[in-house]
Amino acid sequence: MAVAVRTALPALLRGKDSAAFASRELLATLASSVCLDEDGARADICVARRAWQAFDGIPGRDGDPSTSSSRDLLDYARRGMGREALDHFLVARRCGRVDGTMLSCALKVCGVMPGCRAVGEQLHCLCAKCGLDRGDVSVGTALVDMYMKCRGGGVEDGRQVFEGMPERNVITWTSLLTGYAQGGEHSDVMALFFRMRAEGVCPNPFTFASVLSAVASQGALDVGLRVHAQSVKFGCCSTVVCNSLMNMYLKCGLVEEAKAVFCGMETRDMVSWNTLMAGILLNGRELEALQLFHDSRASTAKMSQSTYSTAIKLCANLKQLALARQLHSCVLKHGFSSDGNVMTAIMDAYSKCGELDDAFNIFLLMPGSQNVVSWTAMISGCIQNGDIPLAASLFSRMREDNVKPNEFTYSTMLMTSLSILPPQIHAQIIKTNYEHAPSVGTALLASYSKLGSTDEALSIFKMIDQKDVVAWSAMLSCYSQAGDCDGATNVYIKMCMQGMKPNEFTISSAIDACASPTAGVDQGRQFHAVSIKYRCQDAICVGSALVSMYARKGSIDSARSVFERQTDRDLVSWNSMISGYAQHGYSKEALDTFRQMEAVGIEMDGVTFLAVIIGCTHAGLVKEGQQYFDSMVRDHKISPTMEHYACMVDLYSRAGKLDETMSLIGGMPFPAGAMVWRTLLGACRVQKNVELGKLAAEKLLLLEPHDSATYVLLSNIYAAAGKWKERDEVRKLMDSKTVKKVAGCSWIQIKNKFHSFIASDKSHPLSDQIYAKLKGMTARLKQEGYFPNTSFVLHDIEEEQKEAMLAMHSERLALAFGLIATPPGTPLQIVKNLRVCGDCHTVMKMVSAVEDREIIMRDCSRFHHFKSGACSCGDFW
């Protein structure tokens, strides 16, 4: 390169005015290239110095040479050519043409270029050597700004430089305040601001704009409000400040405050309209944003790319395909078709409107501006439209075209529901070192959660750097989906110990975990209290989770209270309440709630009708259940699933309408599954229909040959009909196939501890007291008219033995323990893994009257509320 300079220099020195500009650029380039040579040969430096001399002496180059060099360096920086700017500074340094202005420019470049902290520190040393770090305000300000923008202790270093400056101006203070705000040091921002005023420095509009921008990114509303007050006090209400105020309010969710600022502006630019429109869209108020877009078209002469991008995003969210096509035409008309952001927005709008082919055509027509954002948007569109193979193909093609996926690409790919994809994507994430990114780690964690891989999800969670509330919530939700209340509670406790504030999604996931059968009765109430503490009990997701949790834990009155207090209800809230009523036997309330839901115009889904039909089933409302089933198909165009047909089979067969049941099964659009045949088999046990029960059992054994419930139900049908030989054959068949019967088990919670029992269990420490209470209780019930129904003992043994077996059923042992372990009048809640037998049901009713206790029992089918000698099921279960 030095030879090239020596060769070119004489010709350039003879250059005329007409070639002045080209000569300047070439000389600067050649000189920079020479001085970047690490050899540092004296001859090359001489050539460089001669180049600069020629550069400075070119006709038309006015002013001080050092000023011209500073201007050129600044020009590089403004054009985003940071590397070239630093090279230019190095040449000037070797030629001895460095002053405070050039140092300030170089420091600004280090502040905006990633990984230039070390270069900035070297420049700081040079400033100190030249005495410019304290004697030149512009250099000191540039140092403060550079450190504030650099990561890793930059705020402290910038503050140290700031405190050492004998003189500071408003720009210096603005750099310091912005750095503290961006670093999240909100408590120091206002203190520094007031100190600035105490030192007699008046803030300018850029001070307010810079601080407000940083405050908006941190969501520090309290600081933002105080800064707003100060801006009004000092009369800094320029367009720039107002735009920053709107941005701050919108990012903090205060749309009305932002609109008030907008309406109070004397002059508005395109940034004002774009800021308000994008912020309203960010807060989910699409229709308002759309109206604002129409207003902006009448108020501004020309829309920018940002305006079109925001408006097209509106079309995507509202699925306004016609408007998206109109805006696409405007984009082409005004020459914005080469803008990657605008075309990506159009592509995304077409995808969300279901026009995947149009989106793909646009993607193919923008090869020059295809980047990781457009690739990710196209992949996301394929996933949203259900074309998973095309999404996977695009993901592979993207990497083949040397476009590196980013964290959003990986997060998008992990949205797919294919079980084979998460491990494959995981391998790519590890390879590209993205497993520590919070968004990628959270998406990967959620994918493994859907697969039920809690251990894998936990290992991913531990690797995430700087876990945010979303990552914590995802891990907590993973435990919730697995029904692990203790695991979810432990995650919540650790989250709080880390100083992380939970949001409504965190708390709703914790409440969902408390709905699991193994969760304590009071754990859900504790998280209800937490939701009140953090003032998110009115959030729809929290309210819906509370309704579902209380209903599933037997507290239907608490569920009703939460539901009635909800000001906003979504589909999940209504479904949870209807399902809760149905499971607790309150069929009338379930149907009334359904009618209320219908009256307010909530769009129903299959879950809604499933809950309603269950309510009809538990009350024996055959006609009503059939009407709701027909309405679901005819009026709401919802295709019945296997669960719907199983409920209808249960409805008919419980009512003894076995012919209608078989007609329904024969008319199903798909083969009857195990759920349908198991429901029919259970009904045949109640109806004592041996032949139909045998048919149902044969169908079930073909589908699930190792399910013990099928053998047990069939043997019980034979036993109830007195066919002991057939019953013994079924039992022998179980033994030959090594099928183990699931033991009946009941458990009760006393003082946050679970106590479980099986029939004839004597392993409990208080076993003697339990059996003594059981004996006395049975004797007292007989005095009240109780007579054991031994038909529920399906063994060919003596009556006395049958009575003894009935008395030692697991639910009775749990009941006896609850009576001796709690004060009189305390409600008892018992859970059983199988359906409660008829004789135990009678005992529970009588005990509730004799002991004056409310007994809530949850079996595998439903809840039973025993109170004052009656049950909520009306003896129909």
N, C-alpha and C positions, 0 to 999 in steps of 0.2 A: 504493500500500500504506500510506503514511503517513496518508492521509485515512481509510482503513479503520480504522487503529489509533485515530486521534483520535475517530472515531465510536463505536467499540466500547468504548473505555476507560471512560467514565463509567458505562455499564451494568455493566461488569465490576466496577468499584470498589464498586458497590452490591450485588454478589453475596452471597448468604447461604451458610451452611455447606453446605447441600445441594448447592450448585453449585461447591464449592471445587475439586474435582478437575478438572472440565471447564474452569473458569476458569484454572487453572494451565496446563493444556495449551495453551489458546487464547492466553493471554498470552505464553507462551514462543514459540509459533509466530509470532505477530504481531511480537513484539519482534525475533526473529531475522530475520524478513523485512525489517523496517525497516532493521536494522543491516547487512544484506547489500547495501543500495543503495550503489552505487559513488559516488554524488554526495556522500554524507557530510554532508548538510545538517544544520545545528545543530538545526533544529526537529525533525527525525526522531530525532536522538540524544536530545533532551529527551523526546520521546514514548517512546522506548525505555527511558529511565531511569525515567519514571513507570510504565511497564509492569513493570519489574523491582521497583520499590517496591511496586506492588500485588501482584506475584507473591510477594514476600517476606512481605507482610503478610496473606496469606490465612490464615484460621483453620485450624488443624490442621497448619500448616507449622512444624515444630519445629526448634530448633537454630540454629546459625550460618548466615546466608544464603549465605556462600561455600561452606560444607559442603554445603548443599542443591544449589547449582549444580554442585558437583563430582559429587554423587550423580546428578544428572540427566544430566550429560555422560557419566558412566560407564555409565549405563543405556542411552544411545544406542549407545555403543561395544559393549556386550555384545550388543545386538540386531543388530549388524552394520551400523548406520546411521552409518558413518564420516563421510560428508559432513555429515549433520545434527549430529553431535557437534562437528565443527570450526566449523560455523555458530554453534552454541550457545556455543562458546568465544569466538568473535569478538564476540558480543553482550556477553558477560560482560567481555571486555577493554575494550570501549568504555565500559562502565558502571563501570569501575574495580573490578571484583570478581574479580580473578585472584589466586590464591595458588599455593603449591607443589603442592597436591593437584590443582588444575585443570590446571596445566602437565604434571604427570605423566600425567594421563589423556589430554590432547591428544597428548603424545609417543607414548603407547602406540597411539593411533589411527593416527598417521603410520607407525608401524612395521608395522602390519598392512595398511594401504591401499596398493595399488600406485601408483607415481608420486607419492608424497608426500614424497620426499627433500627437495625444495626447501622445502616447508612446515616440515619438521622442522628444517632449518637455520635458518629464520627464528625458530622457537620457541627454538632454542639461543641465538640472539642475545638474545632477550628474557630467557631465563634468566640469561645473563651480565650483562645490564643490571640485572636485579633482584638479582644476587648469589646466585641460587639454584642455579647449576650446581655450586658447590663447597660451599655451606653447607647444602644440603638433600640428604640421602642418597637420598630417594625420587626427587627430580628428577634427580640424577646417574645413578641406576640406570635411570630411564626413558630418559635420553639414550643411555646405553650400549646398552640394549635396542633403541632405535630405529635406531641406526647399524648394529648387528649384523644387523638384519633388512633393511636397505636394501642394494641392489646398488651396485656401482661404488665400491670403496674404502671400504666401510662398516666393515670389520673394523679397518682402521688408524685411522679416525676414532673408532670406539668405544673402541679401546685407549687413544687419546690422552686421551679424556674420563676413562676409568677411572683412568689414571695420575695425573690431576690432582685426583682426589677425595681429600680429607684423611681421609675416613671411608668405609668400605665394609662392606656386610653380606653375608650369604649370598645374598641375591637378586641383588645386584650381581655377585658372582662367578658365579652360575648363568647370568646373561645373557651374561657374557663367555665362559664355557666353551662354552655352546651355540653362540654365534656362530662361534667358532673351529672347532668340530666341523662345523658346517654348511658352513663355507667350505673344508673339506677340509684344514685346517691341523692334521693329526693329531699331528705331532711336538710342537706347542705345547700340546696339550690337557692331557697328563699333567704337563708342566712347570708349567703354571698351577695345576693341581689341587694339586700338592705345595707350590707357593708359597702357595696359599690356606691349606693346613694349617699352614705355617710361620708365617703371620701370625695364627694362632689362631682362624681361622674354620672352624667345623665344617659339613660339607655336610649338607644335609637330603635327604629322599627326592626332592624336586622337582629338586635338583641332579643326582642320579644319573639320574632319569627323563629329564630334558632332555638330558643329555649322551649317554645311551644311545640315545635316539631319533635324535639327530643322527648318532651313530656308525653306527647301523643303516642309515640312508639312504646313507651313504658306503661301507658294507661294510668298515669298518676293524676287522677282528676283533681284531688285536693290542691296540689301544686298548680295545676292548670287554672283553676278558679282564681287563685291568688295572683297569678301572672296576668290574667285577664283584667282583674281589678286595677293592677298597676298600669297596664297599657292605657286604660281609660283615664286614669289619673294624670298621666303624662301626655295625653292627647295623641298617642301613637295609634291611630285607627286607620292607617293606610291600607291599601288593598292587600299588600303582602301580609300584614299582621292579621287582618280579618280572614284571609285564606288559611293561615296557620291556626287561628282560633277555631274555624269550622272543622278543620281536619282533626284537631284535638277533641272537640266535643263529639264528633261522629265516631271516632275510634273508641271513645268512652261510652258510646251508646246513647248519648243525649242528642237525639235528632232535633227536637224542638228548639233547644238552645242554639244549635247550629243554624237552623232556619231563621231564628231571630237575628243572629249576626248577619246572615245573608241579606235579610230584608232591610237592615240598617245601613248597609254599605252605600256610599255615595256613588262610587264607580266600581264596576265589576269587569273583570277580564274573563277570558276563556277558562283560566285556571279556577276562578271562583265557581263557575257553573259546573266544571268537571269535578271539582272537589266535593261539592254538595251532592251532585248526582251519584258519584261513586260511593260516597258515605251512606247515603240513604239506601242504596242497593246493598251495601255491606250489612246494614241493619235489617235486611229482609223486607223492606217496604217497597216492593218492586213497582206497584202501581203509582205511588208518589213519584218515584224516580222517572217513570215513563212520562208522567205529566210534566215534570221539570224538563225533560228532554224536548218536549214540544214547545215549552216556553222559551228554552234557550235558542231554538231555531228562529224564533221571531225576534229575539233580542240581540243576536250576534250575526255578524256578516258572514263569517266563515267558520265552520266547525273543524276542529283539529282531529288528529288521529286518536287522541285520548278520548274525545267525545264519542267518536264512532265505536271505539272498543267498549266503552261503558254501555252505550245504547244497545249494542249487539249482545252484550252479556245479559241485559234486561230481557231481550227476546229469548235467550236461552233459558233463563229462569222461569219466564212466563210461558214458554213453549209457543211463542208467537211466530210461526213460520212465515206467514205472509209479510209481516213487518221486517223480519230478518232478510227476506229476499229484496225488499225495497231498499233497505240500508246497504245491502250488497251492491245494488245498482248504483247507489250514491257513491259508494267507495270507488267503484270502477270509474264513474264519471269524474270524480275529483282527483284521480290519479294516486289513490292510496293503496292500489292493489299490490304494490311492492313492499308495503309495510308488513313485516312479519307478525307483529302483535295484532293488527287489525284482521289479517287473514286467518290467524289462528282463532280469534274470537268468532269469526264467521263459521269456520269449520266446527268449532265447539257448539255453536247455536244449531247448526244443521244436525249434528249428532244427537243433541238433547231433544230435538223435535222429531227424532226417528228417521231422519233422512240420511242414513249412513252412507249411501252411494254418493250423494252430493258432497258430503263431507270428505269422502275419500278422493273424489275428483279434484276438489280444491287442494287437498294435501299433495296430490301428484303434480299439480300445476305450480307449486311453489318450491321447486328444488333449490333455487338460489337462497331462499330464506328459511329452509328447513333447519331447525335446530332442535335441541333437546326439549324445548317447550312445545313445539308443534308435534314432535313425535309422541310426547307424553299425552297431549290432548287427543291425538288420533287413537292411541291405544285405549285411553279412557272412554272415548266414544264407542269403540268396539265392545268394551266390557259392558257399558250401559245398555247397549242394544243386544246384548246376549251373544255376540259373536266372539266367544273366547278363543277359538282356534286362530282367527285372524289377528286378535290381540297378541297371542303368543308368537305368531309369525312375524308381526311387525316388530315385536321386541327383539327377536333374533336378527331381523334385517337391520334394525337400528344399530346394533353392535357391529354387524358386518360392514356398515357404512361409516364406521369409526366415529359414531356419535355416542359419547359416553352417557349412560343413564345417570340421572341425579337422584336425590332422595325422593322427589315427587314421582319419578318414573317407577321406582321400586315400590313405593307406597301404593301407587295405582295398580300395579300388577298383582299386589297382594290382596286386592279387593276381590279377586276371582274366588269362586267357591270350589274349585277343583282341588281335591286333596293331594294330588301329585305335584302341584305347582309350588306350594310354600317351601318344601325342601330344596327344589331346584333354584328358586329365586334366592333362597338363603345362601346357597353356595356362591351365587354371583355377588351377593352383598358382601360376603366375607372376602371374596377375591378383590373387590373394588374398595374395601375398607370403609363400608358404610354402616356396618353393624352397630357402631356407637352413636350414630345420628339419632336424635330423639324420635323424629317422625318415622324413620325407617324401622327403628327398633319397636316402636309402638305398633306399627302396622303388622310387622312380623309376629309380634306377641299376640295380637288379635287373631291372626290367621291360625296359629297353633292352638289358641283357645277354642276356635270353632271346631278344630279337629279333636278336642278333648285332651290335648297334650299339655296338661298343667305343668309338669316338670320341665318340659322343653320351653314353655312360655316363661317360666321363672328364671331359667338360665339366660334367656334373651334379656329379660328385664334387668338382671344384675349387670349386664354388659353395657347398658345404655348410659352414656355420659350425660350429666346435667339433666336428670329426670325432671320433666315438667308435670303439671297436674294431669295432663292427658295420659302420660305413660303410667302414672300411679293409678289413675282411674281404670285404665285398660287391664292392669294386673289385678286390681280388685274385682273387676267384672269377670275375669277369667275364673277366679275362685267362686264367684257367684254362680256362673254357669255350671260349674262342677258341683254345686250344692255344698261347698265347704265354707260354712259360716265362720269357723275358727280361723281358717286361712285368710279370709277376707278381713276379719277384724284385726288380725295381726298386721296385715298390710296397711290398714287404715292407721293403726297406732304408730307404725314406723314412719308413715307419711307425715303425721302431725309432729313427730319428734324431729323430723328434718326441717320443720318450719314451713312446710307447704300447706297453703290454705285450700281446703277441699271446695269444689264447686258442686252445682246441683247434680251433675252426672256422677261424680264420685259418690255422693251420698245416696243417690238412687240405686247405684250398684250395690252398695253396702246393705241397703234395705232389702233388695232382691235376695241377697245371700241369706238374710235372716228369715226368709220364707221357707227355707229348706226344712225337711222333717226333723233333722237332727239339731236345728238351731233352738236356743233357749227361748222361752216365751217372752222374756223381758228384753232380749237383745234388740229386737225390732223397735221397742219403745225407746230404748236408749238412743238409737240412731234417729228416731223421730225427734227426740229432744235436741240432737245435734243439728238437725235441719232447721229447727226453730232458732237455735243459737246463731247460725250463719244466715238466717233470714232467707232461706230458700225453700221453705215449706210450701210456698204458693207456686213454685215452679211445676209445670205440668208433669214432667217426668218424675219428680219427687212425689207429688200427690198420687199419681197412678201407681207407683211402687208401694206407697203406704197402703192404698186400698187393697192391692193384691196381697201384700204381706199380712195385713190384719185378717183378711178373709181366709187365707191359707193356714193361719195359725189359730183359727177358731174364734177370733174376736170380730164377729160380724157387725156388732154394734159400733165398734171403733172404726171399722171400714166404712160404715154408713156415715159416721160423723165426719170423717175426712172427705168423703165424696160430696157431702152436702156443703162443706165449707169451700170447695173448689170454685173459684170464680171462672176459670177456664178449664174446659175438659176436652181431651182428645179421645180418639177411638179407643185407645188402651184403657183410659179411665172408665168409660162406659162398659167395655167388655169385662173389665176386672170386677166391676160392681155386679153386673148381671150374672157372671160366672160364680161369684161369691154367694149371692143369694141362692142360686141353683144348687150349689154343693152343700149348702146348709139346710136345704129343705124348704126355703122360703120361696116357693114357686110363684105365689101371687105377687110378691115384691119384685121377683125377677121379671115377670111379664109387664108389670107396671113400669119398671125402669126402662124396659125395651120400648114401650109406647112413648115414654118421655123422650127417649133418644130419637125415635122416629119423628116426633113432633118438632124437635129443634133442627131437623134436617141433617143430622150427622150421617155421612155415607157409611153403610154397614159392610162388613166383610164376612167371610166364612166363619170366623171365630165367634162373631156375634150370634149367628144362628145356631152354632154348635152349643153355646151356653144356653140359649132359649130352649132348644130341644131337650137338653139335659134337665132343665127345670121342669118341663112337661113330663119327662120320663119319671122323675122322682115323685111327682104328684099323681101319676096315672092319667094325665090329660092327653089321651090318645088323639082325639079330634083336633085339639089345638095344635099339638105337635105336628100332625100331618099338614095342617094349614100353613104353619110357619115353614115347613120343608118345601111345600109347593110354592109359597111366595118367594122363597130364596131363589128357586130355579126360574120361576116365571117372571117375577117383577124385578128382581135385582140381578138377574143373569149371572148368578154364582154357581159354578159347577160343583156338585157335591163330591166330597172326598170320601175315603174309606171311613174316616172318623164319623162323618155325617150318617153314612149308612149303618154303621155300628150302633149309633144312638137310636136310629129308627128301629133297628132290630130289637134293641133293648126295650124301646117304648112298646112295640107290639107284643113281644113275647112276655113281658112282665104282666101285661093285661090279659094274657092267655090267648091272644090272637095269633096262634102259631101258623095257621094257613096263610094269613096276610104276611107273616114274616117270611115264609118260604117264597111267596110270590115276589116280595120285594127283593130278596136275594137273587132270584132268577132273573129279575129285570135290571140288575146292576150293569152299567156300561163296561165294567171290568170284572175279572174273577174275584170272588170274595176272598179276602185275606184272613189271616189268623185272628185278627181283632173281631171280625164279624162272627166267625165260627165259635170263638171263645165266649162271646156275649150270648149267643144262642145256647151254648152248652150250659152256661150258668142259669139261664132261664128255664131250661129243661129240668135242672135240679130243683128249682122252686115249683115248677108245674108237675113234677114227677112223671115226665114224658120220657119213657125209657127208649123207645125206638128212635125218636128224633134226636135224643141225646147221643145215642150210639152213632148216628149218622154224622152229627157235628163233631164227635170225638174222632171218628175216622178221618174226616177232612183235616182236622187239626193235627193229627199225628203225621199226616203226609207233609204238612207244612213245617211243623216244629216237633220232630220225633223225640226230642229230649226235654220238652217242657213238662215239668212235674205236675203243673196245675191241671193239665188235660187228664192225666191218669187219676188224679185225686177226685176231680169233679165227676168223672165217669163212674169211679168206684162208689162215690157217694150216692149217685143216682141209683145204682144197683142196690146199695145198702138200704136206701130209703124205700125201695120197692120190695125189700125182703129177699132179694135175689143174692144170697150170700155166696153161692158158688161162683157166679159171674164176677162178683166183687173180689173174691179171692184170686180169680184168674187175672184180673187187671193188676192186682198187687204183685202177683208172680211175674207178670210181664214187666212191671217196673224194675223188679229185682234183676231180671235177666238182662235188661238194658242198662243196668246200673244208674237208674234215674232216682235221685234222692228227693224226697218230699221236703218242701220248705216248711220249717217248723213255725207254728203260730207263735207270735211274740208280741207282747204289749209293753209299753214303757210310759213312765210318768216322770215329770220333772218336779223336784222339790228342792227349793233353795239353790237354784242354778246347777243342780246335779241330776243327771238322768239315772233312773232305776228301771232296769228291764227285767221282764219275767217271761218264762215259758210255762206251759201247762205242767202242773205238779212240781213246780220249781221249789227247791228248798235250799238254794245256794245263798240266798240273801242273809245278811247278818241278823236281821230281825225276823227271820223265818218263823220262829215259834210264836211271836206276837202276831204276825200276819195271819197264821192259820188259826190262832185263838180268836182273832177278830172275825175271820171268815166263818168260823163255826157259830159264834154268837150271832152274827149277822144273818146267817141262813136260818137259824132257829127263830129269830125274831120275825123274819119274812114269812115263815110258815104260819106263825101266829096271825099275821096279817092276811093270810089266804093264799100264800104262794104255794104252788104245786109244781115240782120240776117236770119239764117237758123232755122226757128221755128220748123222744124220736130224733133229737139232734145228736145223739150219740150213735154213731154209725159203726157200731161193733156188735157182734153177736154174743152178748154177755148178759149176766143177770141184771135186773132192774136196780138192785142196790148198788152194784158196781157202776152202773150208768149214772146214778145220782152223784156218786162220789167223784166221777170223772168230770161231770158238769161243774161241780163245786170248785174244782181246781183249774178251770180254764184261766188262761193268762190274764185276760182282762179283769177277772174277779180278784186275782192276786194283786194286780196293780191298784184296783179300787180299794181293797182292804188296807194296803199299805198307805194309800193317800189319806184314808180316814184316820189312821193312827198317827200319821206324821204331820198333820196340819190341824190348826185350831178349828173348832166347830164353826160351821157356816162358810168356810173357805171354799171357793169353787175349785173343782178338780178337772184336769184335762188329761185324757188318756189317748194314746195313739196305738193302733193295732195294724199289723201288716196284712192281715186277712180280714174277710168280712165277719162282722160280729154275728154270733149264732142267735137264734130266736129266744132261747132260754136266758142267755146273758142279757139280751135286750130287755126282757121282762124284769130281770133282777135290777138292772140299772134304773129303770123307771120307778120301781118300788123303793129303792134305796134313796133316790132323790127326794121322795116324800117323807120317808121314815127318818132320815138323817138331816132333812132340811138343807140339802146341798144341791147346787147346780153342777151337773156333770156334763162335760163336753167330751164327746168321743169321736175320734176320726178313724174310720176303718179304711180299707182299700178302695171303697166306692164313694163315700160321702161323709159328712158330719152328722152327728146326732146330738141334739141338745136336750138333755133330760132335766126336767124341772117340775116339781110338785106332782110327780107321778105320771107325767106325760112326756112324749118325745116329739121333736119338731118334724120328724118324718111321718107322723100320723100312722105309724106301724105299717108303712108301705116302703119297703127298701129292697 
